[in-house]
Amino acid sequence: MKTKDRIVDVAIRLFNEKFTKAVTTNHIAAAVGISPGNLYYHFSNKEEIIRAVFSRMVDFIEGGASYGSGCRVSPSLSSLEEFFQKVLALHWEYRFFFLELNSLLNSDRELKSSFNEMQKKRLKEIEVSIRAFIDAGILVWMEESTIEFLVKSMWIVSIFWLSFLETGDGEITLSRLEEGIDMMRNLLHPYLTGSPAGC
């Protein structure tokens, strides 16, 4: 594995364990087993490492079936479940990013711009996916306002569920993260047809 990739791997682990404010580039270099100078050869500062993490997140989202799922795979209940599992994997692997989202974006204009660009793309993908599921007979016909509601609601739950958990008590676990995925399922459940086509 290339040193640059090892740095990002270790940074993700440390950020998940201690959050970004408590982790320095020296901490990352030591955990990788390289000198700070070697780290700075690949990344100028911690912000660049966080941007590299975000880039990896985007690659994960856009690999295979898309975040909106219906854009690149045939609409079906199984592809919908694959989408939910992908969201779960993404949020668990990069949980620090979602827990620190607002502070990370507010402290790095370049990261905020990249995130906003990704958000617009994902919102459109989810909209296209919902329409594809309607056309396939998996979801019932619905008003434009309902489609807009579902798109925004699913995105808000997926992005801010971890932040909601953080405001409560108890450790953030994979099972608690799955509660947010269940909420996304429940948002769509009233709109499922009784016998969806193409499943």
C-alpha positions, 0 to 999 in steps of 0.5 A: 500500500502506498504511504499516502493511502496508509496515512489516510487509513490511519487518519480515519481510524484516529479521527473516529477514535478521538475526533479531528481536533484531538489528532495532530499530523504528528499523531498520524505520522507516529501511528503510520510509523513515518516521520512528520517530514515524510507525512508533509511530503504527501500532505501539507496539513491536516486539512488536506488529509481530511479533504483526502478522506472526503474524496475517498468517501465520494469514491465509495458513494459513486462506486458501483450502485450510486448513492441514489441506487436507481440511477445505475441499477434496476429499481427493485426492493433488493437494490433499495436494501443495497442502497440502505446497506451502503449508507450504513457502511459509509456512515460507520466507516467515516462516522467522525466526518458526520459527527463533526460535519458543521465544524469541518465545513465551517473551518475549510472553505474548499471542503465546504465547496466540495461537500455542497457540490456533492450534496447537490448531486446526491439530492438529484440522484435520490430524486431520480431514483424515487421517480425510477421506483415509481415508474417501476411500480415499486412506489405509488404515484405521488405529488411533486411536493411529496417527492421533494419531501422524501428527497429532503427527509431522507438526505437530512436523516442520512446526514444528521442522524449521527449528530442527533445521537451525539446529543443524547446519552450512550455510546454511538454504536453500529446498532444505533446507527442502524436506527437511522437507516430504519427511519429512512426505510420507514419514510418510504414504507407508506409509499410502497405498492402491494406488489411491486413490479420488477422485484 
